[in-house]
Amino acid sequence: MSWISDTKSGPSGFIRRFCCNVLQAGPIPRHVAFIMDGNRRFARKRQVERAQGHLMGFEKLSETLEWCLDLGIKEVTVYAFSIENFKRSKDEVDCLMELARKKFEQLIEEKDLIDKYGVCIRVLGDLSLLPRDVQVAVARAVDISKHNSRACLNVCFAYTSRHEMTNAMQLLATGIEDGLLSPSDVDEELFEKCLYTRHSVDPDLLIRTSGEVRLSDFLLWQTSFCCLHFSQVLWPEFSSWDLFAAVLHYQREYNSIKSARVAYGERRLHPEAYEYFSHASVSESQPEESEGRQQRVDSFIQKLSQEERSFMESLSA
Protein backbone atom coordinates (compact mmCIF):
# COMPACT_ATOMS: atom_id res chain seq x y z
CA MET A 1 0.00 0.00 0.00
CA SER A 2 1.13 3.55 -0.76
CA TRP A 3 2.15 6.01 1.96
CA ILE A 4 -1.03 7.99 1.23
CA SER A 5 -4.11 5.99 0.24
CA ASP A 6 -7.04 7.26 -1.78
CA THR A 7 -10.43 5.90 -0.71
CA LYS A 8 -12.62 8.93 -1.29
CA SER A 9 -14.93 7.20 -3.74
CA GLY A 10 -18.04 5.23 -2.80
CA PRO A 11 -20.66 5.70 -0.06
CA SER A 12 -18.19 5.47 2.84
CA GLY A 13 -16.08 8.20 1.26
CA PHE A 14 -19.14 10.44 0.93
CA ILE A 15 -20.12 9.92 4.58
CA ARG A 16 -16.56 10.62 5.70
CA ARG A 17 -16.40 13.84 3.70
CA PHE A 18 -19.71 14.91 5.26
CA CYS A 19 -18.36 14.27 8.76
CA CYS A 20 -15.19 16.19 7.90
CA ASN A 21 -17.29 19.17 6.85
CA VAL A 22 -19.22 19.06 10.13
CA LEU A 23 -16.03 18.89 12.22
CA GLN A 24 -14.45 21.71 10.21
CA ALA A 25 -17.13 24.03 11.57
CA GLY A 26 -15.09 23.93 14.80
CA PRO A 27 -11.36 24.27 15.54
CA ILE A 28 -9.20 21.67 13.78
CA PRO A 29 -5.84 20.73 15.32
CA ARG A 30 -2.93 21.86 13.19
CA HIS A 31 -0.64 19.13 14.49
CA VAL A 32 -1.69 15.64 15.60
CA ALA A 33 0.70 13.09 17.10
CA PHE A 34 0.06 9.34 17.16
CA ILE A 35 1.43 6.58 19.36
CA MET A 36 0.61 3.69 17.05
CA ASP A 37 0.32 0.96 19.67
CA GLY A 38 -1.10 -2.53 19.32
CA ASN A 39 0.45 -4.10 16.21
CA ARG A 40 1.79 -7.12 18.06
CA ARG A 41 -1.42 -7.67 20.04
CA PHE A 42 -3.37 -7.37 16.79
CA ALA A 43 -1.16 -10.09 15.25
CA ARG A 44 -1.81 -12.39 18.23
CA LYS A 45 -5.53 -11.64 18.04
CA ARG A 46 -5.61 -12.54 14.35
CA GLN A 47 -3.17 -15.42 14.85
CA VAL A 48 -0.74 -14.12 12.24
CA GLU A 49 3.00 -13.41 12.33
CA ARG A 50 4.23 -10.27 14.08
CA ALA A 51 5.64 -9.06 10.77
CA GLN A 52 2.13 -9.12 9.31
CA GLY A 53 0.86 -7.11 12.26
CA HIS A 54 3.52 -4.43 11.67
CA LEU A 55 2.74 -4.39 7.94
CA MET A 56 -0.95 -3.86 8.64
CA GLY A 57 0.04 -1.10 11.04
CA PHE A 58 1.80 0.70 8.20
CA GLU A 59 -1.24 0.28 5.97
CA LYS A 60 -3.33 1.89 8.70
CA LEU A 61 -0.90 4.81 8.79
CA SER A 62 -1.41 5.46 5.08
CA GLU A 63 -5.19 5.54 5.58
CA THR A 64 -4.88 7.81 8.60
CA LEU A 65 -2.73 10.29 6.68
CA GLU A 66 -5.48 10.56 4.07
CA TRP A 67 -8.09 11.22 6.77
CA CYS A 68 -5.89 13.88 8.33
CA LEU A 69 -5.45 15.62 4.99
CA ASP A 70 -9.21 15.54 4.43
CA LEU A 71 -9.74 17.22 7.81
CA GLY A 72 -7.18 19.93 7.07
CA ILE A 73 -4.63 18.75 9.64
CA LYS A 74 -1.35 20.22 8.43
CA GLU A 75 1.14 18.17 10.43
CA VAL A 76 1.23 14.59 11.70
CA THR A 77 3.89 13.01 13.91
CA VAL A 78 4.01 9.23 14.42
CA TYR A 79 5.98 7.18 16.93
CA ALA A 80 7.28 4.54 14.53
CA PHE A 81 10.22 3.03 16.43
CA SER A 82 11.44 3.74 19.95
CA ILE A 83 15.08 3.31 20.94
CA GLU A 84 13.67 0.94 23.58
CA ASN A 85 12.43 -1.28 20.73
CA PHE A 86 16.03 -2.29 20.03
CA LYS A 87 15.67 -4.47 23.16
CA ARG A 88 13.18 -6.70 21.37
CA SER A 89 14.28 -9.97 19.78
CA LYS A 90 16.82 -9.71 16.96
CA ASP A 91 14.38 -11.29 14.52
CA GLU A 92 11.69 -8.70 15.25
CA VAL A 93 14.12 -5.77 15.11
CA ASP A 94 15.58 -7.03 11.82
CA CYS A 95 12.04 -7.40 10.46
CA LEU A 96 11.16 -3.83 11.46
CA MET A 97 14.35 -2.45 9.90
CA GLU A 98 13.67 -4.32 6.67
CA LEU A 99 10.07 -3.08 6.60
CA ALA A 100 11.28 0.48 7.21
CA ARG A 101 13.85 0.26 4.41
CA LYS A 102 11.27 -1.06 1.94
CA LYS A 103 8.69 1.54 2.88
CA PHE A 104 11.10 4.48 2.61
CA GLU A 105 12.30 3.16 -0.74
CA GLN A 106 8.65 2.86 -1.79
CA LEU A 107 8.14 6.49 -0.77
CA ILE A 108 11.01 7.48 -3.07
CA GLU A 109 9.30 5.63 -5.92
CA GLU A 110 6.06 7.48 -5.12
CA LYS A 111 7.59 10.93 -5.38
CA ASP A 112 4.89 12.11 -7.78
CA LEU A 113 2.16 11.10 -5.30
CA ILE A 114 3.97 12.80 -2.41
CA ASP A 115 4.38 15.95 -4.51
CA LYS A 116 0.71 15.81 -5.55
CA TYR A 117 -0.35 16.01 -1.90
CA GLY A 118 2.48 18.43 -1.05
CA VAL A 119 3.71 16.36 1.90
CA CYS A 120 7.11 17.03 3.44
CA ILE A 121 8.63 13.98 5.14
CA ARG A 122 10.89 14.42 8.16
CA VAL A 123 12.49 11.65 10.20
CA LEU A 124 13.15 12.53 13.83
CA GLY A 125 15.54 10.52 15.97
CA ASP A 126 19.12 9.30 16.23
CA LEU A 127 19.70 8.02 12.71
CA SER A 128 23.20 6.83 13.65
CA LEU A 129 21.56 3.93 15.52
CA LEU A 130 20.01 2.60 12.30
CA PRO A 131 21.58 0.20 9.77
CA ARG A 132 23.36 2.01 6.95
CA ASP A 133 20.90 0.96 4.25
CA VAL A 134 17.99 2.31 6.32
CA GLN A 135 19.87 5.57 6.90
CA VAL A 136 20.36 5.98 3.15
CA ALA A 137 16.70 5.26 2.36
CA VAL A 138 15.58 7.73 5.04
CA ALA A 139 17.90 10.47 3.78
CA ARG A 140 16.76 10.06 0.18
CA ALA A 141 13.09 10.10 1.18
CA VAL A 142 13.60 13.27 3.21
CA ASP A 143 15.51 14.89 0.36
CA ILE A 144 12.90 14.32 -2.37
CA SER A 145 10.11 15.87 -0.28
CA LYS A 146 11.94 18.72 1.46
CA HIS A 147 10.44 21.44 -0.77
CA ASN A 148 6.81 20.40 -0.14
CA SER A 149 4.86 22.64 2.20
CA ARG A 150 1.14 21.75 2.15
CA ALA A 151 1.49 19.19 4.95
CA CYS A 152 4.21 17.51 6.98
CA LEU A 153 4.70 13.96 8.21
CA ASN A 154 7.24 13.51 11.02
CA VAL A 155 8.33 9.90 11.51
CA CYS A 156 9.95 9.37 14.92
CA PHE A 157 12.40 6.56 14.30
CA ALA A 158 15.11 5.49 16.77
CA TYR A 159 13.57 8.08 19.06
CA THR A 160 12.79 8.67 22.71
CA SER A 161 12.06 12.02 24.29
CA ARG A 162 14.74 11.62 26.95
CA HIS A 163 17.31 10.85 24.27
CA GLU A 164 16.14 13.90 22.31
CA MET A 165 16.50 16.20 25.33
CA THR A 166 19.87 14.72 26.27
CA ASN A 167 21.07 15.32 22.72
CA ALA A 168 19.85 18.94 22.89
CA MET A 169 21.80 19.51 26.11
CA GLN A 170 24.91 17.99 24.57
CA LEU A 171 24.62 20.33 21.58
CA LEU A 172 24.31 23.33 23.90
CA ALA A 173 27.24 22.17 26.03
CA THR A 174 29.38 21.75 22.90
CA GLY A 175 28.36 25.21 21.72
CA ILE A 176 29.49 26.71 25.02
CA GLU A 177 32.71 24.68 25.05
CA ASP A 178 33.53 25.81 21.50
CA GLY A 179 32.91 29.45 22.39
CA LEU A 180 29.88 29.81 20.14
CA LEU A 181 27.56 30.42 23.10
CA SER A 182 27.71 31.92 26.55
CA PRO A 183 26.08 29.95 29.41
CA SER A 184 23.70 32.88 29.91
CA ASP A 185 22.48 32.47 26.31
CA VAL A 186 20.71 29.22 27.18
CA ASP A 187 16.96 29.50 27.72
CA GLU A 188 13.83 27.52 26.82
CA GLU A 189 13.60 28.98 23.35
CA LEU A 190 17.18 28.07 22.49
CA PHE A 191 16.74 24.61 24.01
CA GLU A 192 13.70 24.02 21.77
CA LYS A 193 15.76 24.97 18.73
CA CYS A 194 18.10 22.08 19.56
CA LEU A 195 15.32 19.47 19.64
CA TYR A 196 14.55 17.20 16.69
CA THR A 197 11.17 18.95 16.43
CA ARG A 198 12.64 22.45 16.00
CA HIS A 199 10.97 22.86 12.59
CA SER A 200 7.50 22.03 13.96
CA VAL A 201 4.82 23.61 16.11
CA ASP A 202 3.94 21.63 19.22
CA PRO A 203 1.15 19.04 18.87
CA ASP A 204 -2.41 20.15 19.58
CA LEU A 205 -3.71 16.60 19.92
CA LEU A 206 -1.96 13.34 20.84
CA ILE A 207 -3.73 10.04 20.17
CA ARG A 208 -2.63 6.73 21.63
CA THR A 209 -4.30 3.47 20.63
CA SER A 210 -4.58 0.05 22.34
CA GLY A 211 -6.01 1.28 25.65
CA GLU A 212 -2.65 2.11 27.23
CA VAL A 213 -2.71 5.39 29.16
CA ARG A 214 0.91 6.59 29.10
CA LEU A 215 3.20 8.58 26.80
CA SER A 216 6.04 6.02 26.63
CA ASP A 217 8.79 8.66 26.39
CA PHE A 218 7.23 10.36 23.36
CA LEU A 219 7.31 14.14 22.85
CA LEU A 220 7.40 14.83 26.59
CA TRP A 221 8.65 18.41 26.16
CA GLN A 222 6.30 19.23 23.29
CA THR A 223 3.02 18.00 24.80
CA SER A 224 2.80 20.28 27.86
CA PHE A 225 -0.31 21.98 26.43
CA CYS A 226 -1.74 19.20 24.32
CA CYS A 227 -5.08 17.39 24.36
CA LEU A 228 -4.46 13.70 25.16
CA HIS A 229 -6.86 11.14 23.72
CA PHE A 230 -6.56 7.43 24.56
CA SER A 231 -8.40 5.05 22.25
CA GLN A 232 -9.24 1.46 23.19
CA VAL A 233 -8.77 0.04 19.68
CA LEU A 234 -5.54 -1.56 18.51
CA TRP A 235 -3.69 0.52 15.93
CA PRO A 236 -4.48 -1.66 12.85
CA GLU A 237 -8.16 -1.43 13.86
CA PHE A 238 -8.11 2.38 14.11
CA SER A 239 -10.81 3.90 11.90
CA SER A 240 -11.80 7.32 10.61
CA TRP A 241 -14.54 7.30 13.27
CA ASP A 242 -11.90 6.92 15.98
CA LEU A 243 -10.04 9.89 14.52
CA PHE A 244 -13.24 11.94 14.38
CA ALA A 245 -13.95 11.07 18.04
CA ALA A 246 -10.47 12.28 19.00
CA VAL A 247 -10.90 15.55 17.09
CA LEU A 248 -14.30 16.06 18.72
CA HIS A 249 -12.63 15.53 22.12
CA TYR A 250 -10.06 18.18 21.15
CA GLN A 251 -12.81 20.61 20.18
CA ARG A 252 -14.54 20.13 23.55
CA GLU A 253 -11.26 20.85 25.37
CA TYR A 254 -10.10 23.60 23.00
CA ASN A 255 -10.98 26.62 25.16
CA SER A 256 -9.36 25.24 28.31
CA ILE A 257 -6.20 24.27 26.44
CA LYS A 258 -6.04 27.66 24.75
CA SER A 259 -6.45 29.42 28.10
CA ALA A 260 -3.66 27.36 29.63
CA ARG A 261 -1.36 28.19 26.74
CA VAL A 262 -2.12 31.88 27.01
CA ALA A 263 -1.55 31.85 30.76
CA TYR A 264 1.84 30.25 30.27
CA GLY A 265 2.73 32.61 27.46
CA GLU A 266 2.69 30.11 24.61
CA ARG A 267 2.60 32.88 22.03
CA ARG A 268 4.55 30.95 19.42
CA LEU A 269 1.66 28.53 18.95
CA HIS A 270 -1.15 31.06 19.27
CA PRO A 271 -0.27 34.51 17.87
CA GLU A 272 -3.72 35.78 18.82
CA ALA A 273 -2.59 35.57 22.45
CA TYR A 274 -0.10 38.41 22.02
CA GLU A 275 -2.62 40.96 23.26
CA TYR A 276 -2.44 39.40 26.70
CA PHE A 277 1.20 40.34 26.95
CA SER A 278 1.04 44.01 25.95
CA HIS A 279 1.90 44.88 29.54
CA ALA A 280 4.95 42.64 29.70
CA SER A 281 8.05 44.25 31.13
CA VAL A 282 10.87 45.21 28.82
CA SER A 283 14.05 43.19 29.19
CA GLU A 284 16.58 44.82 31.44
CA SER A 285 19.44 43.72 29.21
CA GLN A 286 21.43 46.42 27.50
CA PRO A 287 20.86 46.70 23.72
CA GLU A 288 24.49 45.75 23.07
CA GLU A 289 24.14 42.60 25.19
CA SER A 290 20.91 41.57 23.47
CA GLU A 291 22.41 42.12 20.04
CA GLY A 292 25.52 40.15 20.94
CA ARG A 293 23.45 37.25 22.29
CA GLN A 294 21.25 37.20 19.19
CA GLN A 295 24.30 37.06 16.94
CA ARG A 296 25.75 34.16 18.94
CA VAL A 297 22.48 32.26 18.92
CA ASP A 298 21.96 32.83 15.19
CA SER A 299 25.49 31.62 14.41
CA PHE A 300 25.00 28.55 16.61
CA ILE A 301 21.66 27.60 15.02
CA GLN A 302 23.11 28.15 11.55
CA LYS A 303 25.96 25.77 12.41
CA LEU A 304 23.51 23.11 13.64
CA SER A 305 21.44 23.43 10.46
CA GLN A 306 24.54 23.15 8.28
CA GLU A 307 25.71 20.03 10.12
CA GLU A 308 22.26 18.47 9.75
CA ARG A 309 22.19 19.22 6.01
CA SER A 310 25.71 17.90 5.51
CA PHE A 311 24.89 14.65 7.31
CA MET A 312 21.73 14.05 5.25
CA GLU A 313 23.43 15.01 1.99
CA SER A 314 26.30 12.61 2.69
CA LEU A 315 23.77 9.79 2.98
CA SER A 316 21.58 10.71 0.01
CA ALA A 317 24.49 11.40 -2.38
N, C-alpha and C positions, 0 to 999 in steps of 0.2 A: 504494500500500500504506500502511496505517496505521502510526503510530509504534510501536505494539506489536501484533504479529501474534498470532494464536491458532490454533496447529496441534496442539493436544493430542489431537485425535481420531485414530482409526486406529491400525494396528499400530505405525508409527514413533513415534507419540506415547506409546504404552504402553511401548515399549522405552526411550525417553528418560526417562520417569518412573522406570522401574526403575533406570536408571543413576544418576539424580539421588539416589534413595534410598540407593544403595550409597555414593556419594561423601559424602553427608551424614552417614555414620557417622564421618567424619574432619572435621578443621577446614575450614571454608568461608571463603574470603576475604570480608571485609565490603565491600571496595572494590576493584574491578577497573578498570584503565585500558587503553584500546585505542588503538594507532596503526594506523589503518585504511588500510594501504598496499596498493597494487596495482590501483586502479581503472583507471588508464590502460593499464597492461600487460594487464589483463583485456580491455579494449576492443580492443586490438591483436590479442590472441590470438583473440578471437571475430570480428574484422574488423567491428566496429561503431563508431559515432561515440563520441568521448570522453564526450559528454553521456550516452549510454546506459550507459557504464561507471560514471559517477558515480551515475546513478539506481539502478543495480543495487547499488551500494555502500550506498545509503540503505536499500534493501529488505533487505539483509543485516543492517544495524543493527537494524531492527525485529524481525527474527527473533532476533538475539542478545540483545536486551533481554528477550524472552520467556524464553529459556533461562536467563538470569541470574536472573530472578524465580523460575523453577522451582527453581533451586539454592538460593535464599535469599540471594543476593548483594544487599546493601542499597543499594550505590552503584556507579554506572558512570560513568566519565569517558572521553570520546572526543575524539580529535584530529581535528576536522572540517575546519579551515582554518587553516593557518599564515600568519603575516604574510609569510613568504617566498613564499607562493603568489601574492601580488600581482605577482610578477615574471614569472608565466606570461603567455601571450598574452592580449590584451584579450578576444578571443572566449571563451576558456576561463574567464577570471575572471568575465566577464559571465554566462556560462552557470551557473557555480557560485553566483553571487549570486542569480540568478533561481530556481534550484533551492532555495536556502536560504529565500528569501522564500515560495515556494509551500509548502514543507514546514512552516515555522513557522505559516503561515496555516492549513494543514491541521490542525496540532496544536490550534489555537484551536477549529476546528470539531469536533474530537474531544474536547472537554473532558470529556464524560461518561465516555469510555473512560479518559482519564487519571485522572479521579477514581476510577473503579472500581478501578484498580490502585494508586491512592494514590501516584502518581509526581510528585515535585517536579522541575521543569525549571529548571536554572540555565545561563546562558551566560557563559562565562569568557573574557575577552579585552578588547581595546581596541575597544569598540563604535563609537567615534568614527571609526574607519577604514572603517566600513561605509556603504553607501548609505543614505539616510534611510529609504526604504521597508523595507529589511531591519531597520534599527534599530527601527522601529515594530513590525514583526511579532515581533521577538525580545522586546521589552518586554511586549507583550500576552501572548505565550505564557508568559513568566516569571510575569506577574501572575496569570493564571488558575490556575496550579498551585502558587502559593507556600505554600498552607496544607496541601498534601499531605505526608505524613510516612512512608509505608510504605517508599518507595524514592526514590532521587534519581538523576537523569541530568544530568551536567555536560557541556555541549557547549562544547569549546574552539574558539572561532571568532575569527579575527583575533588569534591567540595565538602567542607563543613564550615560553619560560621566561625567556630573558634580558630580554625586554621586560617581563615580569611583575615580575622582580626589580628592574629599573631603576625601574619605576613605584613599587614599594614604597619604594625608597630616596628617591625624589622626594617621596613623601607624608611620610616621616619628616623629611626636610630642611625641608619646608614647615611641619610641626608645630613644629619647633625654631625656625624663623625667626619664626613667629607667636607664639611664647611659650607654646604649649600643652604642649610637652615640653622637658625638659632633655636635653642630649647623653648624660648618664649614664643616662637612662631606656631607651635603646635596647639591646635584647638580642635573642636569637634568637626568644623568644616573641613579643615585640612586632613584630619583623620579619614573622613568620608571619601575624600578624593584619592585615598590610597586603597580603598576597598575595590574588590572586583566589580562591584555594582556602580562604580563612579559615573558611568554614562547613563544611569537610569534614575527615574524618580522612585521613591519608596512604594512598595505595594499598598494598594487600597484594600485589597481582599486577599486572604490566604485560605485556600481550600485543602483540607486533608481528607483523603478517603480511607476506608477500611474500618472506621469506628475508633481508631486510636486518637487519643486526645493529648497530643504532645507535639512539639516542634522539631524534635530530633536534630538539633543543631543546624537548623536551616534559617538563614536570614534573621538571626536574632537581633542584630543592630537595626535592621531596616524595618522591622515589623512593630516598633513601639506604638505606633498609632495606626493600627491595621485591624480591620474586621476579620475575626477568625471564624471559620465555618468548618465544622467537622461532620462529614457525611458517613453514613453507615455502610454504604456500598463499597465493594472492592473496586480498585481502579479500572480493570477491564470491563466492569459492569456500569461504570459511570455514564450517565445519559445527559442529553441536553436539558431534560427536566431537572436533573440534579444541579446543573449549572444555573438554570433559571432560579431554583430555590435559593442557591447561595447568593445570587445577585439581589434577589428580593430581600434576603436577610441583610445584606449590605445597605440597601435603600432604607430599611427600617432603622438601622443604626447610624445612618449618614450624619444626622445633625449632631449626635453626641460625639462622634469621632471628629467631626469638623471643629466642634467647640474645644475638644481636648487639644487638637493640633494648634488652634489659635492661641489657647492659653499657654502652651509651651513655646509658642513663637515659631511654628513650623511654616514660615512664610515661603520657603522654597517650593513646597508642594501646593500651597494655596495662596497665590498672589493677591486674591481678594481680601486676605487677612491683613494686608499692610496697614490699612486704616487704623487698626487697633494699636499700632506701634508708633503713631505720629508723635506721641509724647516721650518716646524713648530718649534716654540721655545720650548726648554726644560722647564719643570715645575721648578719654582724657589723653590719649597718646598724641605726641607732637606730630605735625604733618610729615616731617622728615622721617620719623620713625615708621609711621604707617606706610609711607612710600617705599622705604627700604625693605620692610617686611613683605609688601606685595611683590616687589621685584624678586625677592628670594623665593617666595612661594611659587610665583609664575615660572621661574627658572627650574625649580625642583619638579613641578608637575610636567613641564615640557620634557624634562629628562626622562621621567617615568613613561610618558607617552611614546617617546622615541625608542626606548628600550623595548616596550611592548610591541611596537610596530616591527622593529628589527627582528625580534624573536619569531613573530608570526611569519614575516617575509622569508626568514631563513628556512622555515618548514615548508612553506607553500611554493618555494622556488623550484 
